[in-house]
């Protein structure tokens, strides 16, 4: 089992999960995070830390596409090891359906 980030992270990018991850398996895009499924040790400490409820176990229904999605972008984006402020749009867009089609950016996070 592993954990993956789903579309509710898009345009929110809360990073509370990053600060508790013992193996630094989160990667940062312009407007969301992903988890590298091969680096995740399945500890689950990140899941309850996500205010957007965007982190899911890969054993939940319909997670196969999110495993592939997280793997793809974790290999393209830089690792993130420290929490940051969420995006300004986080509160307004948290829970909005269909964000993958309307708000997702493939761009990596900008270097600090």
URZI-V249790 format. One record per helix or strand. SS is the DSSP state (hx for helix, st for strand). FROM is the first residue (numbers start at 1). LEN is the number of residues. If there is no record, write none. Layout:
# URZI-V249790
ss=SS from=FROM len=LEN
ss=SS from=FROM len=LEN
This chain:
# URZI-V249790
ss=st from=3 len=3
ss=hx from=7 len=3
ss=hx from=16 len=5
ss=st from=26 len=4
ss=st from=33 len=3
ss=hx from=47 len=3
ss=st from=55 len=3
ss=hx from=64 len=11
ss=st from=78 len=2
ss=hx from=90 len=4
ss=hx from=99 len=4
ss=st from=108 len=1
